Amino acid sequence: MALRTRALGMTDVGRARQENEDNFIIVPSEGLYVVADGMGGHASGRLASTLAVNFITQYMAQDRHRPGFDPSFPHEHGRSPEEYALACAIKHANERIYITSCKSREHEGMGTTVVAALDAGLPTLTLAHVGDSRIYRFRDNTLAQITTDHSLVNHLLATGKLTPAEAENYPNKNVIFRALGLKDYVDVDTQVVPKRHRDVYLLCSDGLSDLAEDWVIAEIMQTAFDDMRGAAQSLIRVANHNGGTDNITVLLVAIEEAN
């Protein structure tokens, strides 16, 4: 059974911010879906997320297709060609953001998180992320977080320096230790997941995940396959109802049978 993807994205400034530092893009010709959440102040955060989306798209849709193109990043053992391409695109964007931040004191220290999905026409979907923006999958009425936040609290949990009970009340939950633009090189987490008819993937900034509990997201996602626009609007509405303390971006990717 041939499967394909369809997608819809929305972004909202929220109730507390004056500017939207989030960005997203859908590139149907490449099967590419990206969400970026900028940081570093209004102008810098917006610039960082814009650069991330633009350079990832340019790399995937143009650069890598040029004859004789050299990706310049070493191939990591065990990664599929699609994982390698998507990781290279994100690393390339990281370099450009870092260079831009070094050129101007105004943009010094700017960065952005990123989550991305790639449908290369295979029976699988390729996912990548850096930071604490997330990818969820809704399958068989069950919501699962597919990515692991690159946050300080998760790092302390993984290294045994914090217990799960201590993590619940940890004061710096939103501190992230990996993002695009902070250094000249960044590690990118990638994975390959099998496609299944009626799966819906949710790529989102933490403006949603920080303000909407998983069970609420799961309830809304029950309608996402048949009504993507309504589901996206509901997700944003819930985050705003719970305070809207950050920009909110949602990008829904549904897997369906190809006609």
N, C-alpha and C positions, 0 to 999 in steps of 0.2 A: 504494500500500500504506500503510494507516494504521499509525502506530507510536506506542507509548506507553512510559512508563518505569515501572519498579518499583525499589524501593530497600531497602537494609538498612544500618544503622549500628551500630557498636560503639565503646566507649571503655574504656580501661584505665589505671589509675594508673601502671603501670610498676613497676620494682623499686627506684627510687631516691627517688621523691617520696612524701610523706605525703598530699598532697591532689591531686585532679585539677582542673587549671585549664582543661581542654578542655571544649567543649560542642558538641553537634550537634543538628540537628532535621530531621525529615522531615514535610512538610506536603502530603499527597497531594492535597487539594482545590485547592491552588495549584500543584502540580508544583514545589514549592520544596524545595531541599536545601542545608543550610548546615553548615559546620564552622568553629569558632572556637577559637583557641589563645591563652589569656590570659597576660599577663605583668605583673610588678610586685609579686611576692610572693604567697603562698598566697591570702589573702583577696581581695586586689585583682585578681589574675589571674582567679580564679574569678568574681568579680563582673563584670569587664570582658567576659569571654566570654559570661556569662549575659545581660548587657544587650544585647550584640551580637545574639545569637540571638533574644532576645525582641523587640527593637525592629525588626529586619529582618522578622520574621514578622508583627508587628502592622501594619507599613507595607504589606506585600504582601497580607496577607489581609483587612485591615480599612480602614486609612486611605485608600488609593488608590481604593477602591470607593465612597467616600462622595460623594454629589452635591455638585458645586461644589468638590471638593478641589483645593487649589493645592499642587503639589509644592515650591514655593519655591526649587528649584535650577534654574539656567538649563539649557536643553537644549543639548547639545553636538552640533555638526554631524556627521552621518554615523552617529549612533547610532540603532539601531532602537528602537521604542517599548518593547520588552522590555528592551533594554540600559539605556535611560533609567530605567525603573521600578526595575530591580534596583540600578543605581548610586545612585539617589535614596534607596532604602531603606538602603543601606550608609552613605551620607553622613549620613542622619538618625540612624542608630545611633551614628555617630562623634560627632555633636554631643552626644547624650545622655550618652555615656560621658565626653566631655571635661568637660561641665558637672558631672557627678557627681564627677569627680576634683578639680575646682576647689573643691567644697564641703567637702571633708574632707582634712585633712593626711594621714590614714591611707591614703587612696587616691590621693594625689598621684603623678602619673607613670604610673598604670596604663594598660594598653592591651591590644589583642588583634589578632591576625591574623584574616583571614576568607577563606574560599573559598565560593562559592555557585553553584548551577546552577538554572536555571528551565526547566521544560517547560510552555510555554504552549499546547500542543496544535497546534503548527506542525510543519513538516518539519525544524525546526532546534531546537537547544538553546542557551540563552543562559548564558554563564559569566561570573563576575566574581571578582576577588580583590584583596586588599590584604595585603602581608606575604610571609612565606615558607612558609605552608601551601600545599599544591600540589593541582593537578588533573592526573591522568594519564588517558590513554585507551588501552584495550586493544582493538585492532582487527586482525583477520587475523593473530593470534598475535604481534603486535608491540606493545610498550609505548612510548608517547610521552608526554613531559611537555608538557602543553598550556599551563601558566602559566609565567611567568618570575619567580623569586624577587625580591622587593624587598629585596635584601640589599646590604650595603656592598660585598662582593666583586664582585657583578654590576654595581653602579654604577661601580666603578673599572675593570672590564673594558670596559664600554660607553663610558666616557669616555677610554679609552686610557691610563689611569694605572697599569694592571696588565696584565701579559701572562698568557695562559692557563697558562704554566708557573709563573709566580709565584703565580697564584691557587690552584694545587694545594696549596701549603704556607702559604697566607695565614693568619696567627694568629687573625684575627677573622672567621672564616667565618660565624658565626651572628649577627653584628650586622645588624639590619635597619634600614632608614632610612624605612620607611613602615609605619604601623599605625594602627588605629582608636584614638582617644582621646588621642593625643599633642598634637594641635593642634585648633583649632576647625573646620578644614576638611581633607578628605583627597581625593586623587585616587584614582579607582577604575578599574582596568583591566577592560575588558569585551570579549567576543568572541562571535560567533555561529558555531556549528559545525553541519554537517548531521548529522541522525540517520541511523544505519544499523543495520539489524537485527543483533543480537548484539554490538554495541558495548557495552563496560562502562567507565564512568567511575569513577575512584577519587579521592575527595576525602579528603585526609589532613592531619594535623598533622605537624610535623617530627619528632615522636617516632617516626614510622615512616620517613620519607624519610632521616633522618640515620643510621639504624641498619640499614636494609635496602638492599642494592644493587639497582639497577634490574633486573638479570638475575634476581635472586631474586624480586622483585615480579612480574616477567613470568611466571616459572614458576608462581607461585601463581595469577595471574590467568587462567591457562588454564582453570581450573575455575569461575571466578566467575559466568559466565552461568547455569550449571546448578546451582551450589551456592554461593549468595552467603554463607550463614552459615558454611560450612566455610572458604571463602576468607578471610573477615574474621577468623575465629579464627586461621587460619594466619599471616596478616600480623602480627597482634598477637603471636603466639607467637614469630615470628622476631625481632621487635624486642626482646622480652624476653630471648630467648636471647642476643642480641648486647649485652646489658647493661641494657636497659630504663631508660636514664638520664633519660627524660622521659615525660610522659603520652603515650599513643598513642591516636589516634582515626582510624578509617577509616569512610568512608561510600561504599558501592557503588551506582551507578545504572546499571541495565541497560536497553538499548533493545530492545524486542521488538515483534512484530506484534500489533496489537489484534485480539481475537477478535470 
